Amino acid sequence: MPVFLVVTFALTWAVWVPRALGVQVGLIGRLWTWAPAWAALGCAAVMYGRLGEELAWRGYLLPRLLIRHRAVSASLILGVIWWLWHLPLVWTAGAAMEGRQLWLLLADLMAMSLIFTYVFLGTTGSVLIAILLHAATNLFAVSPPSGPDGDLTVPLVALVMKIVLVTALFLRLPRSFGDGRSAASLPMLADRQRD
Protein backbone atom coordinates (compact mmCIF):
# COMPACT_ATOMS: atom_id res chain seq x y z
CA MET A 1 0.00 0.00 0.00
CA PRO A 2 2.74 2.59 0.71
CA VAL A 3 4.03 2.09 -2.86
CA PHE A 4 0.58 2.88 -4.28
CA LEU A 5 0.40 5.98 -2.09
CA VAL A 6 3.82 7.20 -3.26
CA VAL A 7 3.00 6.51 -6.92
CA THR A 8 -0.37 8.25 -6.63
CA PHE A 9 1.04 11.43 -5.15
CA ALA A 10 4.27 11.39 -7.19
CA LEU A 11 2.31 11.10 -10.43
CA THR A 12 0.00 13.90 -9.42
CA TRP A 13 2.91 16.18 -8.51
CA ALA A 14 4.88 15.24 -11.64
CA VAL A 15 1.93 16.24 -13.77
CA TRP A 16 0.86 19.42 -11.97
CA VAL A 17 4.19 21.04 -11.05
CA PRO A 18 5.18 21.82 -14.67
CA ARG A 19 1.74 23.34 -15.26
CA ALA A 20 2.06 25.41 -12.10
CA LEU A 21 5.43 26.68 -13.32
CA GLY A 22 3.83 27.90 -16.54
CA VAL A 23 5.03 25.22 -18.96
CA GLN A 24 2.93 25.53 -22.12
CA VAL A 25 1.19 22.33 -23.18
CA GLY A 26 -0.70 21.40 -26.33
CA LEU A 27 -3.56 18.91 -26.65
CA ILE A 28 -1.32 15.92 -25.90
CA GLY A 29 0.15 17.78 -22.98
CA ARG A 30 -3.31 18.54 -21.64
CA LEU A 31 -4.30 14.88 -21.87
CA TRP A 32 -1.04 13.95 -20.15
CA THR A 33 -1.76 16.51 -17.47
CA TRP A 34 -5.39 15.68 -16.76
CA ALA A 35 -5.80 11.95 -17.36
CA PRO A 36 -3.10 10.62 -14.99
CA ALA A 37 -3.91 13.23 -12.36
CA TRP A 38 -7.60 12.36 -12.30
CA ALA A 39 -6.84 8.64 -12.41
CA ALA A 40 -4.40 8.93 -9.51
CA LEU A 41 -6.71 11.09 -7.44
CA GLY A 42 -9.70 8.90 -8.23
CA CYS A 43 -7.86 5.73 -7.22
CA ALA A 44 -6.69 7.34 -4.02
CA ALA A 45 -10.15 8.65 -3.14
CA VAL A 46 -11.95 5.40 -3.91
CA MET A 47 -9.44 3.02 -2.39
CA TYR A 48 -8.26 4.90 0.67
CA GLY A 49 -11.69 5.97 1.81
CA ARG A 50 -13.00 2.40 1.75
CA LEU A 51 -9.75 0.58 2.38
CA GLY A 52 -9.33 1.78 5.95
CA GLU A 53 -12.95 1.16 6.87
CA GLU A 54 -13.15 -2.32 5.40
CA LEU A 55 -9.82 -3.40 6.85
CA ALA A 56 -11.26 -2.47 10.23
CA TRP A 57 -14.86 -3.66 9.77
CA ARG A 58 -14.57 -6.82 7.66
CA GLY A 59 -10.86 -7.51 7.99
CA TYR A 60 -10.61 -7.27 11.76
CA LEU A 61 -13.86 -6.75 13.68
CA LEU A 62 -16.37 -8.97 11.86
CA PRO A 63 -14.29 -12.16 12.01
CA ARG A 64 -13.84 -11.66 15.76
CA LEU A 65 -17.54 -10.96 16.28
CA LEU A 66 -18.36 -14.14 14.34
CA ILE A 67 -16.43 -16.22 16.88
CA ARG A 68 -18.93 -15.23 19.59
CA HIS A 69 -22.08 -14.33 17.63
CA ARG A 70 -24.22 -15.61 14.80
CA ALA A 71 -23.84 -13.84 11.45
CA VAL A 72 -26.99 -11.73 11.91
CA SER A 73 -26.07 -10.61 15.44
CA ALA A 74 -22.48 -9.87 14.44
CA SER A 75 -23.73 -7.83 11.47
CA LEU A 76 -26.12 -5.80 13.60
CA ILE A 77 -23.44 -5.08 16.22
CA LEU A 78 -21.09 -4.01 13.43
CA GLY A 79 -23.89 -1.94 11.85
CA VAL A 80 -24.29 0.09 15.06
CA ILE A 81 -20.53 0.64 15.27
CA TRP A 82 -20.46 1.61 11.59
CA TRP A 83 -23.30 4.10 12.27
CA LEU A 84 -21.41 5.62 15.23
CA TRP A 85 -18.35 5.94 13.00
CA HIS A 86 -20.33 7.90 10.39
CA LEU A 87 -22.27 10.14 12.81
CA PRO A 88 -19.77 13.02 12.66
CA LEU A 89 -20.40 13.23 8.90
CA VAL A 90 -24.07 14.00 9.58
CA TRP A 91 -23.01 17.23 11.30
CA THR A 92 -20.08 18.10 8.99
CA ALA A 93 -20.86 20.87 6.51
CA GLY A 94 -20.35 19.70 2.94
CA ALA A 95 -20.00 16.02 3.83
CA ALA A 96 -21.92 13.50 1.71
CA MET A 97 -23.98 12.50 4.76
CA GLU A 98 -24.66 16.02 6.01
CA GLY A 99 -28.16 16.40 7.41
CA ARG A 100 -29.15 12.75 7.08
CA GLN A 101 -31.92 11.46 9.29
CA LEU A 102 -30.19 9.52 12.10
CA TRP A 103 -32.77 6.72 12.21
CA LEU A 104 -32.62 6.31 8.43
CA LEU A 105 -28.82 6.23 8.43
CA LEU A 106 -28.87 3.61 11.20
CA ALA A 107 -31.40 1.42 9.39
CA ASP A 108 -29.49 1.81 6.11
CA LEU A 109 -26.12 0.89 7.62
CA MET A 110 -27.64 -2.08 9.47
CA ALA A 111 -29.06 -3.41 6.19
CA MET A 112 -25.78 -2.80 4.38
CA SER A 113 -23.85 -4.47 7.18
CA LEU A 114 -26.00 -7.58 6.75
CA ILE A 115 -25.39 -7.57 2.98
CA PHE A 116 -21.66 -7.05 3.45
CA THR A 117 -21.52 -9.93 5.95
CA TYR A 118 -23.30 -12.22 3.50
CA VAL A 119 -20.84 -11.32 0.74
CA PHE A 120 -17.86 -11.52 3.11
CA LEU A 121 -18.81 -15.00 4.29
CA GLY A 122 -19.74 -16.11 0.79
CA THR A 123 -16.24 -15.18 -0.41
CA THR A 124 -14.57 -16.92 2.55
CA GLY A 125 -13.54 -13.65 4.11
CA SER A 126 -12.38 -11.60 1.13
CA VAL A 127 -11.60 -8.11 2.39
CA LEU A 128 -10.80 -7.04 -1.18
CA ILE A 129 -14.36 -7.86 -2.26
CA ALA A 130 -15.67 -5.93 0.77
CA ILE A 131 -13.55 -2.91 -0.24
CA LEU A 132 -14.82 -3.08 -3.83
CA LEU A 133 -18.42 -3.51 -2.64
CA HIS A 134 -18.08 -0.50 -0.33
CA ALA A 135 -16.57 1.60 -3.13
CA ALA A 136 -19.35 0.51 -5.51
CA THR A 137 -22.12 1.32 -3.04
CA ASN A 138 -20.68 4.80 -2.57
CA LEU A 139 -20.02 5.34 -6.27
CA PHE A 140 -23.53 4.36 -7.32
CA ALA A 141 -25.27 6.16 -4.42
CA VAL A 142 -26.87 3.00 -3.03
CA SER A 143 -27.82 5.13 -0.02
CA PRO A 144 -29.27 8.24 -1.66
CA PRO A 145 -29.81 11.42 0.37
CA SER A 146 -33.23 12.92 0.90
CA GLY A 147 -34.62 15.31 -1.69
CA PRO A 148 -33.93 19.05 -1.57
CA ASP A 149 -37.20 19.66 0.27
CA GLY A 150 -36.51 16.88 2.79
CA ASP A 151 -38.52 14.29 0.83
CA LEU A 152 -37.56 10.80 2.05
CA THR A 153 -39.22 8.81 -0.74
CA VAL A 154 -36.03 7.83 -2.59
CA PRO A 155 -33.99 6.92 0.53
CA LEU A 156 -36.93 4.92 1.93
CA VAL A 157 -37.39 3.02 -1.35
CA ALA A 158 -33.66 2.25 -1.36
CA LEU A 159 -33.88 1.06 2.26
CA VAL A 160 -36.88 -1.17 1.53
CA MET A 161 -35.01 -2.67 -1.43
CA LYS A 162 -32.04 -3.43 0.83
CA ILE A 163 -34.30 -5.03 3.43
CA VAL A 164 -35.89 -7.22 0.75
CA LEU A 165 -32.41 -8.20 -0.45
CA VAL A 166 -31.23 -8.92 3.11
CA THR A 167 -34.30 -11.07 3.76
CA ALA A 168 -33.78 -13.03 0.55
CA LEU A 169 -30.07 -13.53 1.21
CA PHE A 170 -30.39 -14.57 4.82
CA LEU A 171 -33.24 -16.98 4.09
CA ARG A 172 -30.78 -18.73 1.79
CA LEU A 173 -27.90 -18.77 4.26
CA PRO A 174 -26.39 -22.15 4.97
CA ARG A 175 -27.10 -23.21 8.55
CA SER A 176 -23.37 -22.94 9.36
CA PHE A 177 -23.48 -19.15 8.76
CA GLY A 178 -25.64 -18.73 11.83
CA ASP A 179 -24.07 -21.01 14.40
CA GLY A 180 -20.55 -19.69 14.84
CA ARG A 181 -18.99 -22.22 12.47
CA SER A 182 -18.84 -19.53 9.79
CA ALA A 183 -15.85 -18.00 11.58
CA ALA A 184 -14.01 -21.31 11.34
CA SER A 185 -14.02 -21.04 7.54
CA LEU A 186 -12.22 -17.70 7.58
CA PRO A 187 -8.50 -18.16 6.87
CA MET A 188 -7.52 -15.15 8.99
CA LEU A 189 -8.93 -16.84 12.10
CA ALA A 190 -7.72 -20.39 11.53
CA ASP A 191 -5.16 -20.10 14.36
CA ARG A 192 -7.65 -18.53 16.78
CA GLN A 193 -10.16 -21.30 16.18
CA ARG A 194 -7.66 -23.94 17.32
CA ASP A 195 -7.03 -22.18 20.64
C-alpha positions in Angstrom: 0.0 0.0 0.0 2.7 2.6 0.7 4.0 2.1 -2.9 0.6 2.9 -4.3 0.4 6.0 -2.1 3.8 7.2 -3.3 3.0 6.5 -6.9 -0.4 8.3 -6.6 1.0 11.4 -5.1 4.3 11.4 -7.2 2.3 11.1 -10.4 0.0 13.9 -9.4 2.9 16.2 -8.5 4.9 15.2 -11.6 1.9 16.2 -13.8 0.9 19.4 -12.0 4.2 21.0 -11.1 5.2 21.8 -14.7 1.7 23.3 -15.3 2.1 25.4 -12.1 5.4 26.7 -13.3 3.8 27.9 -16.5 5.0 25.2 -19.0 2.9 25.5 -22.1 1.2 22.3 -23.2 -0.7 21.4 -26.3 -3.6 18.9 -26.6 -1.3 15.9 -25.9 0.1 17.8 -23.0 -3.3 18.5 -21.6 -4.3 14.9 -21.9 -1.0 14.0 -20.2 -1.8 16.5 -17.5 -5.4 15.7 -16.8 -5.8 11.9 -17.4 -3.1 10.6 -15.0 -3.9 13.2 -12.4 -7.6 12.4 -12.3 -6.8 8.6 -12.4 -4.4 8.9 -9.5 -6.7 11.1 -7.4 -9.7 8.9 -8.2 -7.9 5.7 -7.2 -6.7 7.3 -4.0 -10.1 8.6 -3.1 -12.0 5.4 -3.9 -9.4 3.0 -2.4 -8.3 4.9 0.7 -11.7 6.0 1.8 -13.0 2.4 1.8 -9.8 0.6 2.4 -9.3 1.8 5.9 -13.0 1.2 6.9 -13.2 -2.3 5.4 -9.8 -3.4 6.8 -11.3 -2.5 10.2 -14.9 -3.7 9.8 -14.6 -6.8 7.7 -10.9 -7.5 8.0 -10.6 -7.3 11.8 -13.9 -6.8 13.7 -16.4 -9.0 11.9 -14.3 -12.2 12.0 -13.8 -11.7 15.8 -17.5 -11.0 16.3 -18.4 -14.1 14.3 -16.4 -16.2 16.9 -18.9 -15.2 19.6 -22.1 -14.3 17.6 -24.2 -15.6 14.8 -23.8 -13.8 11.5 -27.0 -11.7 11.9 -26.1 -10.6 15.4 -22.5 -9.9 14.4 -23.7 -7.8 11.5 -26.1 -5.8 13.6 -23.4 -5.1 16.2 -21.1 -4.0 13.4 -23.9 -1.9 11.9 -24.3 0.1 15.1 -20.5 0.6 15.3 -20.5 1.6 11.6 -23.3 4.1 12.3 -21.4 5.6 15.2 -18.3 5.9 13.0 -20.3 7.9 10.4 -22.3 10.1 12.8 -19.8 13.0 12.7 -20.4 13.2 8.9 -24.1 14.0 9.6 -23.0 17.2 11.3 -20.1 18.1 9.0 -20.9 20.9 6.5 -20.3 19.7 2.9 -20.0 16.0 3.8 -21.9 13.5 1.7 -24.0 12.5 4.8 -24.7 16.0 6.0 -28.2 16.4 7.4 -29.1 12.7 7.1 -31.9 11.5 9.3 -30.2 9.5 12.1 -32.8 6.7 12.2 -32.6 6.3 8.4 -28.8 6.2 8.4 -28.9 3.6 11.2 -31.4 1.4 9.4 -29.5 1.8 6.1 -26.1 0.9 7.6 -27.6 -2.1 9.5 -29.1 -3.4 6.2 -25.8 -2.8 4.4 -23.9 -4.5 7.2 -26.0 -7.6 6.7 -25.4 -7.6 3.0 -21.7 -7.1 3.4 -21.5 -9.9 5.9 -23.3 -12.2 3.5 -20.8 -11.3 0.7 -17.9 -11.5 3.1 -18.8 -15.0 4.3 -19.7 -16.1 0.8 -16.2 -15.2 -0.4 -14.6 -16.9 2.6 -13.5 -13.6 4.1 -12.4 -11.6 1.1 -11.6 -8.1 2.4 -10.8 -7.0 -1.2 -14.4 -7.9 -2.3 -15.7 -5.9 0.8 -13.6 -2.9 -0.2 -14.8 -3.1 -3.8 -18.4 -3.5 -2.6 -18.1 -0.5 -0.3 -16.6 1.6 -3.1 -19.3 0.5 -5.5 -22.1 1.3 -3.0 -20.7 4.8 -2.6 -20.0 5.3 -6.3 -23.5 4.4 -7.3 -25.3 6.2 -4.4 -26.9 3.0 -3.0 -27.8 5.1 0.0 -29.3 8.2 -1.7 -29.8 11.4 0.4 -33.2 12.9 0.9 -34.6 15.3 -1.7 -33.9 19.1 -1.6 -37.2 19.7 0.3 -36.5 16.9 2.8 -38.5 14.3 0.8 -37.6 10.8 2.1 -39.2 8.8 -0.7 -36.0 7.8 -2.6 -34.0 6.9 0.5 -36.9 4.9 1.9 -37.4 3.0 -1.3 -33.7 2.3 -1.4 -33.9 1.1 2.3 -36.9 -1.2 1.5 -35.0 -2.7 -1.4 -32.0 -3.4 0.8 -34.3 -5.0 3.4 -35.9 -7.2 0.7 -32.4 -8.2 -0.5 -31.2 -8.9 3.1 -34.3 -11.1 3.8 -33.8 -13.0 0.5 -30.1 -13.5 1.2 -30.4 -14.6 4.8 -33.2 -17.0 4.1 -30.8 -18.7 1.8 -27.9 -18.8 4.3 -26.4 -22.1 5.0 -27.1 -23.2 8.6 -23.4 -22.9 9.4 -23.5 -19.1 8.8 -25.6 -18.7 11.8 -24.1 -21.0 14.4 -20.5 -19.7 14.8 -19.0 -22.2 12.5 -18.8 -19.5 9.8 -15.9 -18.0 11.6 -14.0 -21.3 11.3 -14.0 -21.0 7.5 -12.2 -17.7 7.6 -8.5 -18.2 6.9 -7.5 -15.1 9.0 -8.9 -16.8 12.1 -7.7 -20.4 11.5 -5.2 -20.1 14.4 -7.7 -18.5 16.8 -10.2 -21.3 16.2 -7.7 -23.9 17.3 -7.0 -22.2 20.6 
